[in-house]
């Protein structure tokens, strides 16, 4: 009978379900954060250098030279 002092008290079904629900909520939060990180990897933000390169490529497609762009901006090369 000395073993009864070291035993854990029995938990009710509601307590067990509550613990599972809290674990599920925790892991769903972790999954959501991982999905956000995955989207960041799949769709990285565009850097200013990439934007400039894209603009220059489109300008060249239209036949505009870098010198013409500089002239319109009032920049002397």
C-alpha positions in Angstrom: 0.0 0.0 0.0 3.0 2.3 0.2 2.9 2.5 -3.6 -0.3 4.6 -3.6 1.6 7.7 -2.5 3.8 7.7 -5.6 1.0 7.1 -8.1 -0.3 9.7 -10.4 -4.0 10.5 -9.9 -6.2 9.3 -12.7 -7.1 11.9 -15.3 -10.6 12.3 -16.6 -11.4 11.9 -20.3 -12.0 15.7 -20.4 -8.5 16.4 -19.1 -6.9 14.0 -21.6 -8.9 15.5 -24.5 -7.9 19.0 -23.3 -4.2 18.0 -23.3 -4.6 16.6 -26.8 -6.4 19.7 -28.1 -3.6 21.9 -26.7 -0.9 19.8 -28.4 -2.9 19.9 -31.7 -3.2 23.7 -31.5 0.5 24.0 -30.8 1.4 21.9 -33.8 -1.1 23.6 -36.1 0.6 26.9 -35.2 4.0 25.4 -36.0 2.7 24.1 -39.3 1.3 27.5 -40.2 4.6 29.2 -39.5 6.4 26.6 -41.7 3.9 27.2 -44.5 4.7 30.9 -44.4 8.5 30.2 -44.5 7.9 27.8 -47.5 6.0 30.6 -49.4 8.9 33.0 -48.7 11.3 30.5 -50.2 9.0 29.9 -53.2 8.3 33.6 -53.8 11.3 35.6 -52.6 10.9 39.4 -52.4 12.2 41.3 -55.4 15.4 43.2 -54.7 16.0 46.7 -56.1 18.8 45.3 -58.3 16.4 42.8 -59.8 13.8 45.5 -60.3 16.4 47.7 -62.2 17.5 44.8 -64.3 13.8 44.1 -65.2 13.2 47.7 -66.1 16.3 47.9 -68.2 15.3 44.6 -70.1 11.8 46.0 -70.8 13.3 49.3 -72.0 15.7 47.5 -74.3 12.8 45.5 -75.7 11.1 48.8 -76.6 14.3 50.1 -78.1 15.2 52.7 -75.4 18.9 53.0 -74.7 20.3 53.6 -71.2 21.6 57.0 -72.5 18.0 58.0 -73.4 16.8 57.0 -70.0 19.6 59.0 -68.3 18.7 62.0 -70.5 15.0 61.8 -69.5 16.1 61.7 -65.8 18.4 64.6 -66.3 21.5 62.6 -65.5 24.8 63.3 -67.3 26.8 60.2 -68.1 
